[in-house]
């Protein structure tokens, strides 16, 4: 995973499994920035879509460049169908 601030490779410092997703804390060794990612299970794609929509609304300067248009589950499904 790359740092959203400086684009350097990051390290995973913590991983926790929750009921609907896996939460990972990352730390950039270059700029010391810490951030969290959540990997949603396939049945929760609607929740993932709502979260992406929320981030696009709240953080338009980031969302235009960093947030995907589709969820990873949709991309995997599309590639398996072709």
C-alpha distance (Angstrom), angle and dihedral (degrees) to the residues before:
residue distance angle dihedral
X1 . . .
X2 3.79 . .
X3 3.79 126.5 .
X4 3.83 111.8 -103.7
X5 3.81 90.4 -141.7
X6 3.80 106.1 44.5
X7 3.83 102.0 10.6
X8 3.83 93.7 -126.2
X9 3.80 123.8 138.4
X10 3.81 113.5 -88.3
X11 3.79 136.3 -152.0
X12 3.79 125.5 -125.7
X13 3.79 106.6 -124.4
X14 3.81 99.6 175.4
X15 3.81 137.8 15.7
X16 3.79 124.8 -169.9
X17 3.77 128.7 177.4
X18 3.78 115.5 -139.5
X19 3.77 129.8 -177.0
X20 3.81 95.6 -92.6
X21 3.80 104.4 19.1
X22 3.80 148.4 10.7
X23 3.81 113.5 -107.2
X24 3.80 118.1 -150.8
X25 3.80 128.0 -173.5
X26 3.78 114.8 -151.6
X27 3.79 131.5 -166.9
X28 3.78 127.6 -162.7
X29 3.82 112.4 -137.1
X30 3.81 91.4 -156.5
X31 3.81 103.2 51.9
X32 3.86 100.4 11.8
X33 3.83 91.0 -125.2
X34 3.82 114.3 155.8
X35 3.79 125.0 -156.3
X36 3.80 140.7 164.7
X37 3.78 129.9 -126.4
X38 3.78 127.8 -169.4
X39 3.79 123.6 -153.5
X40 3.79 109.3 -158.0
X41 3.77 124.0 -149.4
X42 3.80 114.6 -114.6
X43 3.80 96.6 -104.4
X44 3.81 89.3 59.5
X45 3.79 98.8 61.3
X46 3.81 91.0 120.5
X47 3.80 89.8 57.6
X48 3.80 90.3 48.2
X49 3.81 90.0 51.5
X50 3.82 91.1 51.5
X51 3.80 91.1 50.5
X52 3.83 92.0 49.0
X53 3.80 89.5 49.5
X54 3.82 90.5 50.3
X55 3.83 92.2 51.2
X56 3.79 91.9 47.8
X57 3.81 89.8 53.8
X58 3.81 96.9 43.4
X59 3.79 99.2 38.9
X60 3.82 108.5 30.3
X61 3.81 93.0 159.8
X62 3.82 90.7 59.5
X63 3.77 100.1 32.6
X64 3.79 95.6 60.3
X65 3.81 91.4 61.1
X66 3.78 108.6 21.2
X67 3.80 110.9 32.0
X68 3.80 119.0 79.0
X69 3.78 122.1 -120.1
X70 3.80 91.1 -134.4
X71 3.77 133.7 30.1
X72 3.83 119.2 -103.9
X73 3.80 88.2 -113.3
X74 3.81 92.0 59.0
X75 3.80 91.0 48.0
X76 3.80 91.7 50.7
X77 3.79 91.4 47.5
X78 3.81 92.2 49.3
X79 3.80 92.7 49.3
X80 3.81 92.3 48.2
X81 3.81 91.7 50.6
X82 3.80 94.1 55.4
